[in-house]
């Protein structure tokens, strides 16, 4: 009997289509096989015959099935090659910087994702987003149809300038360029600042997509061990002397994946060393609004001489309409404008309008106040449940969503993650974040995605092997 599979739309037609697609992908309905009759399938799935007719018509339009007059519907004879991803998770995929991203982004709705880097949809301001979209729909026609300017929506840049001032960062609106995301911001900066073969410093561990982007730009990556107060300063100094890097990428506040916060002493020392070595620093501050207490910002101390500051609203508002920004000295911004035009032409005006609408009326501030409280409770609950399994948090974060946690002696996080994946639980093994591959016993837990008891039951079984 066919099993109903829910789809993103949740419609009955969508359910029928998803069910047929899955059976064809898994080859339980082979090329040339006859599909159930319209009345028969309607009875099996408890839907109307008109629902099945529409589902079959849509699948035929996609070329997945064929209609034969007087005979019925059949699976098309030419199908793409069968892949494991169509019938189950890729358990054999190497644990590299793409491992967590691929497993999380490709996951179906029944998969639990304590290893992913974003909030659950139910935690996001959905009602407020819908209200903002309705407001934008009534906006001037140019907002709905025209390219945005390369620098991006001026009122939003003014607002960002005022918000950064709250963290001691003095920056004018013409020193801010909006981007599609934090990821695009870093990609543009790498295009501007490095050439293949150049050396770039990162924290070890660091956000795995830093490593993926740097690999794409074909640079040499050197990791510096990270401590609860920032990079190990002796090793940071040695790396500057030995490798002469062009760039250093880091999170000052709520470091990803560790949740640590840069100390003022480390911040001053990093900037002094950067000035001596001619080093440029990209300060990724996308988790700024998750902070319970403000941490030091390199851009605040530096005044944009050597620091470039970036941010994004993908983690706090929505990843579906992405909006980020770069704050930098004017000569960098001028060159970045040309790069942005060359790679994406105009700015995303709709996403910028969405963010501005939510921020200027106080909706965003109110939402974030409640979200920080909710995350704080989830942090405590997740930490207690992990410690009951013998998994120890590496530090106590001052906000945010991540707990960098150490497995008991003798366990390999990659092995645990693969076993958990077989139970539809996506974990984030430590070596995906580590240049030196020395985080074998670590996992990064997203506390907002760890509320389901099945997460800890699956982790416990995976630890037992």
N, C-alpha and C positions, 0 to 999 in steps of 0.2 A: 504494500500500500504506500502511496506517495505521502511524504511528510510535508506539511506546510512550513515554509521558511519565511520568516518576516523580512520585509525590505525596509529601506529607508523611508519610503512613502507610507508604508503601513496599510495601503489600500488592498482590497481583495484581489483586484486585477494584478497588482504587483506581487502579491503572495503566490498566485498561480504561476506567474512568469518566473519568479525566483525558484520555485519548486522544479519546474521543467528545466531551467538553466542548470541547476545543480546536478540533476540526474544525468543530463547530457554531458556536463563537464566531467563527472565521475565515471562516465561510460556505462552506467546502468541502463541508459537508453543509448544504444549504439547507432551510428550512422545508418540510415535506411529503416530504422525501427519505426513501427506504427505507434502513434500516441494513443492514449485512451480516447474513447469517443467523448464528444462534448457532454452528453448526458451522464456518461459513466464517471468522468472526472468531476463534474458538478456534484454528483452524489457523494463521491469519496471525500471531497474537500468541503462539503457543506456550503456551497456557494450556488448562485443562480447560473443557469445555462448562458445567459447573456454575458456574465462575467468571464466564463471560459471562452466564449466566442471572441470577446475583445482581447483577452490575453493571447489566444492563438493568432489572431490577426496581427497583433503587435510583434510577436515572435517571428511570424512569417515575413513581416516588413523588415525585420533585422536580418533575415536570411538564415536564421537558426533552424527553422522548420519549413516544410513545404506542404502546400495544400493540393490534393489530387481530387478533382471533381468526382463525386459519387463514391469515393473510397475513404477519405478522411485526411488526417494530418500525419506527416512523417518527419523524422529527424533528417536534416540536410546531409547529403553524402560527404561533404568536405568540411571537416572540423579542424581547428588548430590542434597541434600536438598536445597530448596529455602532459600536464606538469603537476608536480606534487603540491604546488601552491593551490591548485584547484580543489584538492580533496583533503587537505590538511596542512598544518604549519610546517615550515621548512626547518626541521629539527637539525639538519646537517649543515646549515649555513654557518660560515665562520663567524666567530664573535669578534667583529671589527667595528669601526665607527658607524657603519650603516646598520648593524644588527638590530638595535633597539628601535631605530626609526622605521625600518622596513616592517618589523613584526607589529609595531604599534599602529602605523598608518594603514596597513593592509588588513588589520584585524576586523572581524565581523562583530556584530553587536553582542554576541554571547561570550566574547573573550574579555577577561578581566585584565586591566593594564596598570598594575602598580609600578611598572618600570617606565611608563611614558612620562613626558615632560609637560603635560598640560592638565587643566582642570576638567572634571567631568562636565558634560553639557548641562546637567541639572544644577551645577553650581554657578553657571554663567548668567548674566542679567538678561534672560530671554525676553521678558515682557518689555523691558526698557529698550532692547534692540529693535523689537517690532514697532514700538512707538516712534523711535527715531527714524526707522525706515519709512513709516507713513509720512512723517514730517518732510523727509527728503523727497518723497514722491510728489509733493506739492511745490517743490522748489522751482527756481528758474530753469527753463529748458536747458540752458548751457551746462548746468550742474549734471544733468542726466545724459548729456550727449557729447560734450566737448572734452578734449584733452586737458588735463591739469597742467599748470605751469611747472617747469623743471624743479624749482625750489619747493613747490607745494603750497597749499592753502595758507594764505597770509594770516588770517585770524587764528588758525591753529598754531602757527609758528609763534605768534605773539603769546599765546597761552602757554606753550611749552617753555618759552623764555622765562615767564613768570614762575612756572613750576620749578624749573631748575634753580632759580634764585633761592627757593626754599631750602635747597641743599648746598647753598653757598657757591653755586656755579653761575658766574656772571657771563651771559651770552646774549647777543642781540639777535633779533629774528632773522636778519640777513646772514647770520652765521649758522643757521639751521636749514637743513634740507630734508624734506620728507622722503621716505622710501617705502617700498612695498612691504618691508619686514625688517627685522633685525638681521636676518640672514642675508638679504639683499644689501643691507648696509655694509656688512663685513666683506661681501663679495666685491662691491664697488671699491672699498678701501684697499683690498688686496690688489685689485687691478691697478690702482693708483700708486701704491707704495712698494710693491715687490716685483721682482722678475724671477723666472724659473732658476733654481739653484741658490737663491738667497736663503738666509737663515732666519727663522722666526722662533721666538721663545713662547712657550705656553706653560701653564701650570700642569703639574702631574699629581693627581688627575685633573682633567679639564672637561668642559662640555664636548661631547664626542663629535658634534657637527663642526666645531673649530677644526678638528683633525681632518674631517672629510673635506672641508673647503680648502684647507691648506694642501691636502693631497691633490685636489683638482688643479691648484695653481702651481704644482710641481716645485714646491720649496722644501728646504730641509727643516725639519721640525725638531727642536730640542726642548725637552721637558725639564722643569725645575720642581722638585718635591714641594708640595703645599702643606702648610701647617695651619693650626687653628687661627693664627694671626696674620697669615699671608704666606708668600713664598719663602722658603728657606734662604735667608739673606746671604749666607756664606756661599751657598751653591749658586745663587742668582748672580752674585759678583763674579764667581769663577766662570760661569757660562758667558757673561759679557766679555771677559778677557779672552777666553779660549775660542769662542765661536763668532764674535763680532756680529751679532744679529741686527737686522734692520728694524725689527718690529717685535713687540710683546703684546699678546692678547690676554685679557684677564677680566674677571668680575671682581669689583671692589666690595660690593655689598651682596650678601646672600649668594656666595660662590656656588657655582654649579660644577660638580655634583655634591660638594661637601657641606654646603650650608654655612660655611665659615664666613667671617667678616674681617676685612683688612684692618689692622690696627693703625692708629695715627703714626706710630714710630716707623712701621714698615712702609707706610705711604710716603713719608718724608725721605726715607732712605732710598726707595725705588726711584723717586723723582731726581734725587741728587745723582744717583748712578746713571740714570738715563741721560741726563744733561752731559755728564762726562763722556759717555759712550756714543752720543749722537743717536740715541734710541727713540723711536716713536712708539707710543702706547695707545692701543685701542682698548678703551674701558667700556665693556658691555654691561649696561645697567638695566637690562630688561626686567629684572625682578625688583626694581626700586620701590614700587608701590606695595609690595608685600612686606616691607620692613615694619617692625614694631617700634624700633628705635633707629634714628638716622645714623648711618655709618660714614666714615670719611670717604670723600670722593677725590680721586687723583686730579680730575679736571678742576675741582675747586681750589686745590693747592697750586696747580700749575698755570691756570689762566690760559689754557689752550696753546701753550708754546710747543709742548711735545705730546700732549694728550688729546685724543679724539674720543668724544663721548657719544655713545649710541644708545637707543632705547626702542621700545616696541610696545604695542598694545595687544599683541596676539595672545599672550598668556593671561591677561586680565579681562579683556573685553570679548574678543572673538578672533578665532583663527580663520574664519570664513571670509572676512573682509579685512585684510591685513593692512596694518599701517605702522611704520617705524620712522626713525629719524636719525640723522647724523648731525652733531654739533661740533664744529671745528673752526680753525682760523680761516680767514676769508680767502687766502690764496688756495687752500685745499678745497674749499667749497666751490670756487670758480672752476677748478679742474674737474671736480666731481660732477658738476652740472653737465659738462660735455660728455663725460662717461655715461651719465644717466640717459641723456638724449640718444647716445649711440646704442645703448643696450635695451632701453625700455621706452624711449621717446618721452612722452608726457607723464605726469604723475597720475596717481589713482585718485581722482577727485571725489568719487563716491565714498570710498573708504575714509578719506580725510573728513568729509562732511559728517559721516556717521560718528566718528570719534569726537569731533567738535561739538556736535549736538548733545552728546551724552555728558561731555565734560563741562560745558559752559553753564548748565542749569543746576549743577550740584549733584546730579544723579550719580556720576562716577565716584565722587568723594564718599557719598553715603553708602554706595554699594561696596566700596573697598573697605570701609570701616567694619562692616559686617563680615566681609570675607576674611579679613585678618583675624577676627575673633574665631571664626569657624575653623580656619587653618590651625590656629593655636590649639584648639581643643583636639583636632585630629592629630596634631603632632604628638601630644601627650598620649593619646589612646594608641596610636601606632607604635610609639616607642615602648610602651608597656607590653604590648602583644609580641613585639619582636624579642624583647628581653626574656619573655617567658619561654621562647624557643631557643634561647642561648645566643641570640644575635645581638651584638652590642653596637649602639650608635657611636660613631667616631667622635662627635662633638654635639653640643646642644645648640642648634641654630637659633638665631634671634629673629625668627620669622620665616616666612616662605613655606614651600611645600616639600622640600627634600630632606631625607634622612640618609646619610652615608653610613652604612652599617656593616659590621664585620662578622663573618660567619665563624663558627667554632673551628678550632684547629683541625686540619686534615681535610677540609671541604674545599672544593673548587667551585666558585660562583658560576662559571660557565656550564659546568655539569648540572648544577642545581637548576639553572635557568632553562636548560634544554629539557630536563625532566618536567619542570613546571609547565613549559610550553605544550607538552603533550597533554596536559590537563586544561588547556586554553587559558593559561595565566602567563602574561608577558612580564618577565623580570628584566632588570638592567644590570648585567654583570660588570664588575669593576674594570676589567681590562678593556672594555669598549671605550673607557674614558682615559686610559693610561698609555702614554707614549712608551714608557719603559716596560709595560706589561708586568707591573709589580703589584697590581690590585686584585690578585687572584682570589682573595677571600672576601672581597667587598661586593655589596649590592647597593644600588641607589633605589630607595623607596619613595614614591610620591604619596604623601599621606592623604591627599584628597582622593586618590584612586584606591586606597587601601581599606575602605570601610566595610567591605564585604568579608564575612567570616571565611568564605571559601578561599580567599587569598592565603590566609595563614595556614589553613588545612593543607592546601596544595604545597606551600613552602615546606611545611613540616614533613610531608611525604617525600618531597624532592630531596630534602636533606638526608633522609634515611636511605635513599637510593632505591 
